[in-house]
């Protein structure tokens, strides 16, 4: 029997990443997910994937620490061989991220650098190194944000990094097309998770306001996002390339 396709999801222990990992497993893919510090949560996701008949593994990764990337990929090679009996993978989902809310005027250099290292520089160089393990005909999904299209005060630095990710995606699609590798962006709108301290989920006033500017009349849930990412990692999406797919319920139209 042919090996199942394998997807690597960064930041897959909770929130959107967890939903992506589970959605991929439900589509019949095996999953390697990374976590920064929450190993127990990551192992719980692995167990959930195994329960539905998939194979999964969890690896520690700080998505903003480039110095660790070589060691990470050396470990990944071993895990691919030992757990999945393959030498390469098929899909990379650059999901790992943090939220920092600060006005443009008050954003510090340290905040800017942290956001850039994790969201843009990290995604750039992690993907570059991942190319050696990525099968031809595979795919990359970069995660952006609705905030790269519309402006909401307090996210100047975060949204700027995501704008850079969207530009990077088009270049990756152009340059990797010769290998049959498709590269797309999924841009979630406001979602109820613990992202940014749970501001959308836990602040009723914020939640209500965001629902009021969304055509479908509510904020998003993790379940709204994972399936779209999983779709992009299937044959049904084989002709979708260099696209930005916003999954926001129609925010700020």
C-alpha positions in Angstrom: 0.0 0.0 0.0 1.3 3.4 -0.9 2.3 5.7 1.9 -0.2 8.3 2.9 0.8 11.9 2.2 2.4 13.8 5.1 1.9 17.4 6.2 4.0 19.4 8.7 2.0 21.9 10.7 3.9 24.4 12.7 2.2 25.5 15.9 -0.1 22.6 15.8 -0.7 22.0 19.5 -3.7 24.3 20.0 -6.0 26.9 18.4 -6.1 27.0 14.6 -3.0 24.8 14.2 -4.7 22.0 16.2 -7.8 22.3 14.0 -5.7 22.2 10.8 -3.8 19.1 12.0 -7.1 17.3 12.8 -8.7 18.4 9.5 -5.7 17.1 7.6 -6.0 13.8 9.4 -9.7 13.5 8.5 -8.7 14.0 4.9 -6.5 11.0 5.1 -3.1 12.7 5.6 -0.5 11.8 8.2 0.7 14.8 10.3 3.8 16.0 12.0 3.0 19.0 14.2 5.3 21.3 16.1 4.8 23.0 19.5 6.8 25.6 21.2 6.4 24.8 24.9 3.1 22.9 25.3 4.3 19.3 24.8 1.3 17.8 26.7 -1.2 19.6 24.4 0.7 18.5 21.3 0.8 14.9 22.4 -3.0 15.1 23.0 -3.5 16.2 19.4 -1.3 13.2 18.3 -3.5 10.9 20.3 -6.6 12.4 18.8 -5.2 11.8 15.2 -4.3 8.2 16.1 -7.8 7.7 17.4 -9.2 8.5 14.0 -6.8 6.1 12.3 -4.0 8.4 11.3 -0.3 8.5 12.1 1.1 11.6 13.8 4.2 12.9 15.6 5.0 16.1 17.6 8.3 17.9 17.6 9.5 20.9 19.6 10.3 24.0 17.5 10.7 27.7 18.2 9.6 29.1 14.9 11.6 32.3 15.4 14.9 30.7 16.4 16.7 30.1 13.1 19.8 28.8 14.8 17.7 25.7 15.8 16.3 24.9 12.3 19.1 22.6 11.2 18.8 20.5 14.3 15.0 20.5 13.9 15.2 19.1 10.3 17.8 16.5 11.4 15.2 15.3 14.0 12.4 15.5 11.5 14.3 13.2 9.1 14.6 10.6 11.8 10.9 10.9 12.7 9.8 10.6 9.1 11.8 7.4 8.8 10.9 5.9 12.2 7.2 6.9 12.4 6.1 7.0 8.8 8.7 4.9 7.0 9.4 7.7 4.4 12.2 10.1 3.7 10.2 13.1 2.6 7.0 14.9 3.2 4.4 16.5 1.0 3.0 19.6 2.6 4.2 22.4 4.9 1.7 24.7 6.8 3.4 27.8 8.2 1.0 28.4 11.0 3.1 29.1 14.1 2.6 32.6 15.4 2.0 35.0 18.3 -0.1 38.2 18.6 1.2 41.4 20.0 -1.3 44.3 20.2 0.4 47.7 20.3 -0.4 51.0 18.5 2.0 52.0 15.7 3.2 54.8 17.9 4.0 52.6 20.8 5.4 49.5 19.1 8.9 48.7 20.4 11.8 47.4 18.4 11.8 44.3 20.5 8.1 43.7 19.7 8.8 44.3 16.0 11.7 42.0 15.9 9.8 39.2 17.7 6.9 39.4 15.3 9.2 39.6 12.3 11.4 36.6 13.4 8.4 34.3 14.0 6.0 35.4 11.3 8.2 36.4 8.4 11.9 35.6 8.7 11.1 32.3 10.4 8.6 31.3 7.8 11.0 32.3 5.0 13.9 30.3 6.2 12.0 27.4 7.6 10.4 26.9 4.2 13.8 27.3 2.5 15.2 24.5 4.6 12.1 22.4 4.2 12.4 22.3 0.4 15.1 19.6 0.8 12.5 17.3 2.4 9.5 18.4 0.3 8.3 16.1 -2.4 7.8 17.5 -5.9 4.0 17.9 -6.5 3.5 18.9 -2.9 2.4 22.2 -1.4 2.9 25.0 1.0 0.2 26.9 2.9 1.2 30.1 4.5 -1.1 31.6 7.1 -1.8 35.3 6.9 -4.6 37.5 8.4 -7.6 39.5 7.3 -5.6 42.4 8.9 -3.4 42.5 5.9 -6.4 43.7 3.8 -8.2 45.9 6.3 -6.6 48.0 9.1 -7.5 47.6 12.8 -5.5 49.9 15.1 -3.0 48.0 17.2 -1.7 45.5 14.6 0.6 47.6 12.4 3.6 45.4 13.0 1.8 42.1 13.0 -0.1 42.9 9.8 3.0 44.2 8.1 4.7 40.9 8.6 1.7 39.1 7.2 1.6 41.4 4.2 5.2 40.3 3.6 4.2 36.7 3.9 1.5 37.3 1.2 4.1 38.7 -1.2 6.6 35.9 -0.4 3.8 33.4 -1.3 3.6 34.7 -4.8 7.3 34.5 -5.3 7.5 31.0 -3.9 4.7 29.9 -6.2 6.5 31.3 -9.2 9.9 29.9 -8.3 8.7 26.4 -7.1 6.2 25.8 -9.9 8.9 23.9 -11.8 8.8 21.3 -9.1 5.0 21.2 -9.2 4.8 22.7 -5.7 1.8 24.9 -5.1 1.9 27.8 -2.6 -1.2 29.5 -1.3 -2.2 31.8 1.6 -5.1 31.3 4.0 -6.0 34.5 5.7 -8.4 34.0 8.7 -10.5 36.8 10.0 -11.2 37.2 13.7 -11.3 33.8 15.4 -12.3 32.7 18.9 -9.0 31.2 20.2 -6.5 32.1 22.9 -4.5 34.0 20.3 -3.5 37.5 21.5 -4.6 36.6 25.0 -8.0 35.4 23.9 -9.1 39.0 23.0 -11.8 37.8 20.5 -13.0 34.9 22.5 -13.1 36.5 26.0 -14.0 40.1 25.5 -17.8 40.2 24.8 -17.7 43.8 23.5 -14.9 43.0 21.0 -16.6 39.8 20.0 -19.9 41.7 19.4 -18.3 44.5 17.4 -16.4 42.0 15.1 -19.6 40.1 14.5 -21.3 43.3 13.5 -18.8 44.0 10.8 -18.9 40.5 9.4 -21.4 39.7 6.7 -22.3 36.3 8.2 -23.0 38.0 11.6 -20.6 36.2 13.9 -16.9 35.8 14.6 -15.0 32.8 13.4 -14.3 29.5 15.2 -11.2 27.2 14.6 -13.5 24.8 12.9 -14.1 27.4 10.2 -10.4 27.4 9.1 -8.9 23.9 9.3 -10.9 22.4 6.6 -9.9 25.1 4.1 -6.2 24.5 4.8 -6.8 20.7 4.5 -8.6 21.2 1.2 -5.5 23.0 -0.2 -3.5 19.8 0.6 -5.7 17.6 -1.5 -5.9 16.8 -5.2 -9.1 18.8 -5.4 -7.0 21.9 -5.1 -4.3 20.9 -7.6 -4.9 23.9 -9.8 -5.2 26.4 -7.0 -1.9 28.3 -6.8 -0.5 31.7 -5.6 -4.0 32.5 -4.2 -4.9 34.4 -1.1 -8.0 32.8 0.4 -9.6 34.9 3.1 -11.7 32.9 5.5 -13.4 35.6 7.5 -17.1 35.2 6.9 -17.0 38.5 4.9 -15.3 41.0 7.3 -15.3 44.7 6.5 -16.7 44.3 3.1 
